[in-house]
Amino acid sequence: MYVAAKVEVEKCTGCKLCILSCPEPNVLRYLPETKQVAVNQQRCKGCGLCVTVCSKDALTVSSI
């Protein structure tokens, strides 16, 4: 079991602030077809920086 970020798609507005805050490359990416952000949970270290910058509370960090 490990900790990783998860996007609540119904809350995500695609502002991309979480992508800019993430210290790890290629963990968060913007999906233009849905206009939302997706998380590569295998690469996520669970630091929670993305959660702190999300004004819509669309991201959480939890055990996977």
C-alpha positions as CSV (number, residue, x, y, z in Angstrom):
1,M,0.0,0.0,0.0
2,Y,1.2,3.5,-0.8
3,V,-0.1,7.1,-0.7
4,A,-1.0,9.0,-3.8
5,A,-3.1,11.9,-5.0
6,K,-6.5,11.4,-6.5
7,V,-8.6,13.9,-8.5
8,E,-12.4,14.2,-7.9
9,V,-13.4,14.8,-11.5
10,E,-16.7,16.4,-10.6
11,K,-14.8,19.2,-8.8
12,C,-11.8,19.8,-11.1
13,T,-12.0,22.9,-13.3
14,G,-8.7,22.3,-15.1
15,C,-7.0,25.4,-13.7
16,K,-3.6,23.6,-13.7
17,L,-2.3,25.1,-10.5
18,C,-1.7,21.6,-9.1
19,I,0.5,20.8,-12.1
20,L,2.6,23.8,-11.4
21,S,3.0,22.9,-7.7
22,C,4.0,19.3,-8.2
23,P,7.7,18.7,-7.6
24,E,7.8,15.4,-9.5
25,P,7.7,15.4,-13.3
26,N,4.9,13.8,-15.2
27,V,2.7,13.0,-12.2
28,L,-0.1,15.4,-13.0
29,R,-1.2,16.2,-16.5
30,Y,-3.9,18.2,-18.2
31,L,-6.4,16.3,-20.4
32,P,-7.7,18.7,-23.0
33,E,-10.5,16.4,-24.1
34,T,-12.0,16.5,-20.6
35,K,-10.5,19.9,-19.5
36,Q,-9.4,18.3,-16.3
37,V,-6.3,17.0,-14.6
38,A,-5.3,13.4,-14.2
39,V,-2.8,11.8,-11.7
40,N,-0.3,9.1,-12.6
41,Q,-0.6,7.4,-9.2
42,Q,2.4,5.1,-9.8
43,R,4.7,8.2,-9.9
44,C,3.0,10.3,-7.2
45,K,4.9,10.4,-3.9
46,G,1.9,11.7,-1.9
47,C,3.5,14.9,-0.8
48,G,0.1,16.8,-0.9
49,L,1.4,20.0,-2.5
50,C,-1.3,19.8,-5.2
51,V,-4.0,19.5,-2.5
52,T,-2.8,22.7,-0.8
53,V,-3.1,24.8,-4.0
54,C,-6.4,23.5,-5.2
55,S,-9.1,26.1,-4.5
56,K,-11.9,23.7,-5.5
57,D,-10.9,20.9,-3.1
58,A,-10.7,18.6,-6.2
59,L,-7.6,16.7,-5.0
60,T,-7.0,14.4,-2.0
61,V,-4.1,12.3,-0.9
62,S,-5.0,8.8,0.4
63,S,-3.7,5.2,0.6
64,I,-4.0,3.3,-2.6
